[in-house]
Amino acid sequence: MAEQQMKSCPLTSIGTGIDMVCSGDKCAWYIPSVKKCAMYLMAYDALLSANEKQKAAKKVR
């Protein structure tokens, strides 16, 4: 059986130098239907968007 990693909170970890544990359902940023943090989802979406823009720019050259 694979080990589960403890999730860290990007919001409460800011400026502390320590990864704070995600509080999951107790957090307003947590989306229970997908079991993910909204901050994580926004960052992931931004990464995908940036990758698509880079691919389009390479095709134009």
N, C-alpha and C positions, 0 to 999 in steps of 0.2 A: 504494500500500500504506500502511495506517495505521501510525503510529508506536506502538510499545509503550511504555507508561509503566513506569518502574521502581517496584516496589512497596516501600512502607516498612513497617517492623515497628512496631506500636503498643507492644509490650512493651519492646524495646530502646531505643526513642525517648523513653520516659518520663523527664522531668526533664533531658534533655540539651539541648533547644532545637534539636536537629539530627535530621532524619529519617534513621534508620538503615535500611539496605537489608535487605529480607526475605531470609532464608537458605533459604527454601523447604523442600525435602525434608530438610534437615539439622535442622530445628526440630521439637520435640515438639508444638507447637501447629498445625503445618501438616497439613492433611488432603489427601493426594495424590489421592484419588478425585474430589474436587471442585475441586482446585487452589486452595484458599482457606485462609486462616488461621481457626482456631477462634474467635479473638477477634472477627474481622470478622463471622463467622456469628452469634455470640451477640449482638453489637450490632445487626445487621440484624434478627434475630428480635425483639429488644426493641423496635426501632422499629416494626415491623409490628404488634406487640401493642399498643403505645401508640396507634397510629393507629386500630386497631379499637376500643379503649376510647373514644377521642374521638368516633368516629362513632356508637357506641352511646349515648353521653351526649347527643349533639346530637339523636338521635331521640326521647329521653325528654322533652326540653324542650318 
